[in-house]
Amino acid sequence: MANVLKRTRSARAKLEPKWCDSITPHQQLQQYGRSICFRVGDTGTGVFEFYCIPFDFNDDSDSQSKNQKNDEPPPLPTGILPFQENGEIPWLSTFAAVGSSLFCFGGKKTGEFPLSTFYRYDDDDDGTTGGISGRWYTNSSFDMIRARCQPQIIAMGGNLLVIGGLWKNWEDGSSWAEVFDPCSNSSSPAASLPNELQAKPSVVTAALRSSNQILVASTLSNAAFVCDVRTLVWDVFDQSDQFVFGKGTVSHFRDVQGEAAVVKDTILCWFHFRGNLLRAYDLKLKMWFEKPITGLKKVGKIMSDLYDNDFSLLPLDYDHICLLLFDHSPYAAQTCYSVFHCIKVLVSINCTGERPIFKASVVSFRSYLLKKMSLHFIEAVVLTSFYRLRQPSSSATASTIVVVFSSLVVVFCSRPSISPR
């Protein structure tokens, strides 16, 4: 990404970035086939802003220029504008995607109880959305089975598994999750939760697509299970390298959150927000790893006390992940903008020595400016144009819907915690 403004040496020089026109998901998908879409919350107004940025990037043009002197600050990144703003979508909702369709599930408005409704956004022009295109919409018939706040959401096989987030009676294992069908905008109950997890409201997840399993693990204990999505049978997750923390033994899940970014089919990656580390578990080696991301400090001044809801982690391809995070500090004294980084990270494990060596390193990044300093709560998803979800007609049969599901391409979702300040 080219930086667009040369700054003078005058200390009084006004920093004015170039603002690009907003790009819609449909425009991105037409040009690239895939796109990263993210939302941020404006803590001042309660409005969500939605952005699209390119999925593929292989340069590090935001790093320091060869002609730039060390005592000169870098030029400002390019500014981007949201393609949508919405003040109706409730806080504590969860952002998700299937194909080119976006969703916001549940949430809670000020002074109200949690909601079972969800919002949907389709940005195509082929008439498949019933005339509702290019804006967020909801309907009284669009309801989840249970009202939820901040549920975990996993996309697998064209469906969305909505996990947890129950405001009350979260220990009720029979209602812990539901399976959402985006073709019919309806939900059905999921498999009951194991007893060991029913009293654990804080969990992390991972989609183990190579084995058709879903991992659900508590961040408060060593309880961790996998569910086979074909048989709906739960098994204990076989993890090793547990350690003592305070009194008792807990798992490495205690400092991670949300859904893991899975690379190489077997490496589960979480961003350790308290230490700017990447924490990973290899399913084959049955080993935990924790390492700083090499080159992350060169991207910007990443704060060691980064808020736990100011980042998002996504899988990009077989061995790369994407870390999206806010960095409010570099230009805070000179501008009223938020600095946003999109960082491509290579993940590898070298098993040639006595003990496997885990590595995570920045290979490229892009930086952007957003117009407000009060933006937080990054939630990012990957959109794909490989298929489009079509609303089933009244004559559609069950076998037709099954065929649609069998052709769906897996889409990844990532959701950090949202806690209004």
C-alpha positions in Angstrom: 0.0 0.0 0.0 1.4 3.3 -1.0 1.8 6.1 1.5 0.3 9.2 0.0 1.6 12.2 2.0 5.1 13.5 2.3 5.5 15.4 5.6 7.7 18.4 6.0 10.2 18.8 8.7 8.3 21.5 10.3 7.0 20.5 13.7 3.8 22.5 12.9 3.1 20.7 9.7 -0.5 19.5 9.7 -1.0 15.8 9.1 -3.6 15.3 6.5 -4.0 11.7 5.1 -5.6 10.8 1.9 -9.0 9.2 2.4 -10.0 6.4 0.0 -13.6 5.9 -1.2 -15.5 3.3 0.8 -15.4 -0.2 -0.9 -18.4 -2.5 -0.5 -18.0 -6.3 -0.1 -19.6 -6.8 -3.6 -16.9 -4.6 -5.2 -14.1 -6.4 -3.4 -15.4 -9.9 -4.2 -15.9 -9.0 -7.9 -12.3 -7.8 -8.1 -10.5 -10.3 -5.8 -12.8 -13.2 -5.1 -12.1 -12.9 -1.4 -12.1 -10.0 1.1 -11.5 -9.3 4.8 -14.5 -7.5 6.3 -14.3 -6.1 9.9 -16.5 -4.1 12.2 -15.5 -1.7 14.9 -17.6 -0.1 17.6 -17.7 3.7 18.3 -17.8 3.9 22.1 -18.9 7.5 21.9 -22.0 7.0 19.8 -22.8 3.3 20.0 -22.6 2.9 16.3 -20.9 0.0 14.5 -18.8 0.8 11.4 -18.2 -1.9 8.8 -15.1 -1.9 6.5 -13.7 -4.0 3.7 -10.0 -4.4 2.9 -8.2 -6.6 0.3 -7.6 -10.2 1.3 -4.3 -10.8 -0.5 -1.2 -8.6 0.1 2.4 -9.6 -0.3 4.4 -6.4 0.3 5.7 -4.5 3.3 5.5 -1.1 1.8 4.3 0.4 5.0 7.7 -0.2 6.6 10.2 2.6 6.7 11.3 3.9 3.4 15.0 3.6 2.4 15.1 7.4 1.8 13.5 8.2 5.1 15.8 9.4 7.8 15.7 7.7 11.2 14.8 10.9 13.0 11.7 11.5 10.8 8.4 10.0 11.6 6.9 7.8 8.8 4.2 9.2 6.5 0.7 8.6 7.5 -1.1 5.4 6.2 -4.0 5.7 3.8 -7.3 6.5 5.4 -10.3 4.2 4.7 -14.0 4.9 5.1 -16.8 2.5 6.2 -19.1 1.0 3.6 -21.9 0.8 6.3 -22.7 2.4 9.6 -25.4 1.1 11.8 -26.7 2.2 15.2 -29.5 -0.3 15.5 -27.3 -3.4 15.8 -27.0 -4.1 19.5 -23.8 -4.1 21.5 -22.6 -7.5 22.7 -23.7 -9.0 19.4 -21.4 -11.3 17.4 -20.1 -10.7 13.9 -20.0 -13.7 11.5 -20.1 -14.6 7.8 -21.0 -17.4 5.4 -20.0 -16.9 1.8 -20.7 -13.2 0.9 -23.4 -12.8 3.6 -22.7 -11.0 6.9 -24.5 -11.6 10.2 -24.7 -10.0 13.7 -26.2 -12.4 16.3 -27.9 -11.5 19.6 -26.6 -8.8 21.8 -28.1 -6.4 24.3 -29.2 -2.8 24.2 -28.9 -0.5 27.1 -31.5 -1.2 29.8 -32.9 -4.2 27.9 -32.7 -7.9 28.1 -30.5 -10.0 25.7 -31.9 -10.5 22.2 -32.6 -13.6 20.2 -32.8 -11.6 16.9 -30.0 -11.3 14.3 -29.2 -8.9 11.5 -28.2 -9.9 8.0 -26.3 -8.0 5.2 -26.2 -9.1 1.6 -24.4 -7.0 -1.0 -25.2 -8.6 -4.3 -27.3 -7.4 -7.2 -28.7 -10.7 -8.7 -32.1 -10.6 -7.0 -31.4 -13.5 -4.6 -32.0 -11.4 -1.4 -35.6 -10.5 -2.1 -34.8 -6.9 -2.9 -33.0 -6.3 0.4 -29.4 -5.6 -0.7 -26.7 -3.2 0.5 -28.1 -2.7 4.0 -28.5 -4.5 7.3 -32.0 -5.9 7.9 -33.8 -8.0 10.4 -37.3 -9.6 10.7 -39.5 -10.7 13.6 -39.3 -14.2 12.1 -35.5 -14.2 12.2 -34.9 -15.4 15.7 -32.4 -17.8 17.4 -33.7 -20.4 19.8 -32.2 -18.6 22.7 -31.4 -15.0 23.5 -27.6 -14.6 23.7 -24.9 -12.0 24.4 -21.4 -12.4 22.8 -21.9 -16.0 21.7 -19.0 -17.8 20.0 -19.7 -18.6 16.4 -18.0 -21.3 14.2 -18.6 -21.6 10.5 -18.4 -25.1 9.2 -20.0 -26.9 6.3 -22.1 -23.9 5.3 -23.8 -23.6 8.7 -23.0 -21.4 11.7 -22.7 -23.0 15.1 -23.7 -20.5 17.7 -22.2 -21.3 21.1 -22.8 -20.0 24.6 -23.6 -16.4 25.4 -26.6 -17.3 27.5 -27.4 -14.5 29.9 -29.1 -16.7 32.4 -29.2 -20.5 33.0 -25.9 -20.8 31.1 -25.3 -24.0 33.0 -28.2 -25.6 31.1 -26.3 -27.9 28.7 -29.3 -28.6 26.6 -29.4 -25.1 25.2 -25.7 -24.2 25.1 -25.6 -24.1 21.3 -27.7 -24.1 18.2 -27.0 -24.6 14.5 -28.0 -21.8 12.2 -29.0 -22.5 8.6 -28.3 -19.3 6.6 -30.4 -20.6 3.6 -33.6 -20.7 5.7 -32.6 -18.1 8.4 -33.6 -20.7 11.0 -31.9 -22.6 13.9 -32.0 -26.1 15.4 -30.6 -27.3 18.7 -27.0 -28.7 18.8 -25.7 -31.6 20.7 -25.9 -31.3 24.5 -22.8 -30.0 26.3 -20.7 -32.4 28.5 -21.3 -32.0 32.2 -17.8 -30.8 32.8 -18.4 -27.8 30.6 -21.9 -26.9 31.6 -20.8 -24.7 34.5 -18.1 -23.0 32.5 -19.5 -19.8 30.9 -16.1 -18.7 29.5 -14.9 -21.0 26.7 -12.7 -20.9 23.6 -13.3 -22.8 20.4 -11.6 -24.2 17.3 -12.9 -25.7 14.0 -10.9 -28.9 13.3 -12.1 -29.2 9.7 -9.8 -32.0 8.7 -11.4 -34.3 11.2 -14.9 -32.7 11.2 -14.6 -31.8 14.8 -15.2 -28.8 17.0 -13.1 -28.0 20.1 -14.7 -26.3 23.1 -12.5 -25.6 26.0 -12.9 -23.7 29.3 -10.6 -20.8 30.1 -11.2 -21.3 33.8 -10.2 -25.0 34.2 -8.6 -27.9 32.2 -12.0 -29.0 30.8 -11.7 -29.4 27.0 -13.8 -31.6 24.7 -14.2 -32.2 20.9 -17.5 -32.9 19.2 -17.7 -34.9 15.9 -20.2 -32.9 13.9 -21.3 -36.0 12.0 -22.1 -38.2 15.0 -22.6 -35.4 17.6 -20.5 -37.5 20.0 -18.2 -35.7 22.6 -14.7 -36.9 23.5 -12.2 -35.5 25.9 -9.6 -33.3 24.1 -6.2 -35.0 24.6 -4.0 -32.0 25.5 -0.6 -32.2 27.2 1.8 -29.7 28.8 -0.6 -28.5 31.4 1.0 -26.4 34.1 0.4 -25.2 37.6 -0.9 -21.6 38.0 -1.7 -20.5 41.5 -3.5 -23.3 43.2 -4.5 -26.2 41.0 -3.7 -27.2 37.4 -5.2 -25.2 34.5 -4.9 -25.4 30.8 -3.1 -23.0 28.4 -6.5 -21.7 27.3 -6.7 -19.4 30.3 -5.1 -16.4 28.4 -6.7 -16.9 25.0 -10.1 -16.1 23.7 -12.4 -16.7 20.8 -11.9 -19.1 17.9 -8.5 -20.4 17.0 -6.9 -19.7 13.6 -6.0 -23.1 12.4 -3.1 -23.5 10.0 -1.6 -26.6 8.4 -4.8 -28.5 9.5 -3.2 -29.3 12.9 -1.8 -26.1 14.5 -4.3 -24.1 16.6 -3.3 -20.5 17.1 -4.5 -17.9 19.5 -3.1 -14.4 20.1 -2.1 -14.0 23.7 -3.3 -10.5 24.2 -1.5 -9.9 27.6 1.9 -10.5 26.2 1.6 -9.9 22.4 2.5 -13.6 22.0 1.2 -16.3 19.7 0.1 -19.4 21.7 -0.3 -22.5 19.6 -1.2 -26.2 20.1 -0.2 -28.9 17.6 -2.7 -31.7 17.3 -0.1 -34.2 16.0 2.7 -33.4 18.4 0.3 -32.8 21.3 2.5 -30.0 22.4 1.9 -26.3 23.4 4.1 -23.5 22.1 4.3 -19.8 22.9 6.5 -17.4 21.1 6.6 -13.6 20.3 5.7 -12.8 16.7 9.0 -11.9 15.1 8.9 -8.5 13.4 5.7 -7.4 15.2 7.5 -4.5 16.9 8.5 -3.1 13.5 4.9 -2.8 12.4 4.3 -0.1 15.1 4.3 0.6 18.7 2.2 -2.3 19.9 1.2 -1.8 23.5 2.0 -4.6 25.9 -1.3 -3.8 27.7 -3.3 -4.1 24.4 -7.0 -4.3 25.2 -8.3 -7.8 24.8 -11.0 -6.7 22.4 -8.8 -4.5 20.1 -7.5 -7.4 17.9 -8.8 -10.2 15.7 -7.0 -13.3 14.4 -7.9 -15.1 11.1 -6.5 -18.0 9.0 -5.4 -16.8 5.6 -4.2 -20.0 3.9 -2.4 -23.2 4.7 0.5 -21.7 6.7 -0.4 -18.0 7.1 -2.6 -16.2 9.6 -3.8 -12.6 9.7 -3.6 -10.4 12.8 -5.7 -7.3 12.8 -5.2 -4.8 15.7 -5.5 -1.2 16.7 -2.4 0.8 17.5 -3.7 4.1 19.0 -0.3 5.4 20.1 1.9 6.3 17.0 0.0 9.4 15.9 -2.1 10.1 19.0 -0.3 13.4 19.7 -0.7 14.7 16.2 -4.0 13.4 14.8 -7.4 12.4 16.0 -7.3 9.1 14.0 -7.1 5.5 14.9 -4.3 3.5 13.4 -5.2 0.0 12.2 -2.7 -2.8 11.2 -3.5 -5.8 9.0 -0.5 -8.2 9.5 0.3 -11.4 7.6 2.1 -13.9 9.8 3.9 -17.1 8.7 3.5 -20.0 11.1 5.9 -23.0 11.1 7.1 -25.9 13.3 10.6 -27.3 12.7 10.8 -30.9 13.9 14.4 -31.7 12.8 16.0 -31.1 16.2 15.6 -32.8 19.6 12.6 -30.7 20.4 10.3 -29.1 17.8 10.8 -25.3 17.3 7.8 -23.1 16.8 8.1 -19.9 14.8 5.8 -17.1 13.9 7.1 -14.1 11.8 5.6 -11.1 10.1 6.0 -11.4 6.3 4.0 -8.3 5.3 1.5 -5.8 6.6 -0.7 -2.9 5.7 -1.6 0.0 7.9 -4.8 2.1 7.6 -6.3 5.2 9.3 -9.8 5.3 10.6 -11.4 8.7 11.3 -12.1 8.4 15.0 -10.1 7.7 18.1 -13.1 6.2 19.9 -13.2 3.0 17.8 -12.7 -0.4 19.4 -13.9 -4.0 19.3 -12.3 -5.4 16.1 -14.3 -8.4 14.8 -13.1 -9.7 11.4 -14.4 -12.4 8.9 -13.4 -13.6 5.5 -15.8 -13.2 2.7 -15.7 -15.4 -0.5 -17.5 -15.2 -3.8 -17.1 -18.9 -4.5 -20.8 -19.3 -3.9 -23.8 -17.3 -2.9 -26.5 -18.2 -0.4 -29.9 -18.3 -2.0 -33.1 -18.1 -0.1 -34.9 -21.4 -0.6 -38.2 -21.1 -2.5 -41.4 -22.6 -1.2 -41.0 -25.5 -3.6 -37.4 -26.3 -2.5 -37.1 -29.8 -1.1 -34.9 -31.0 1.8 -32.7 -32.9 -0.6 -32.1 -29.6 -2.6 -30.9 -27.9 0.6 -28.6 -30.8 1.4 -27.0 -30.5 -2.0 -26.5 -26.8 -1.5 -24.7 -27.5 1.8 -22.5 -30.1 0.3 -21.1 -27.6 -2.1 -20.5 -24.8 0.3 -16.9 -23.7 0.9 -15.8 -23.4 4.5 -15.6 -19.8 5.7 -13.6 -18.8 8.7 -14.8 -16.4 11.5 -13.1 -14.8 14.4 -14.6 -13.0 17.3 -12.8 -11.4 20.2 -14.6 -10.4 23.4 -16.6 -7.1 23.4 -16.7 -5.2 26.6 -18.0 -1.6 26.4 -15.8 0.9 28.3 
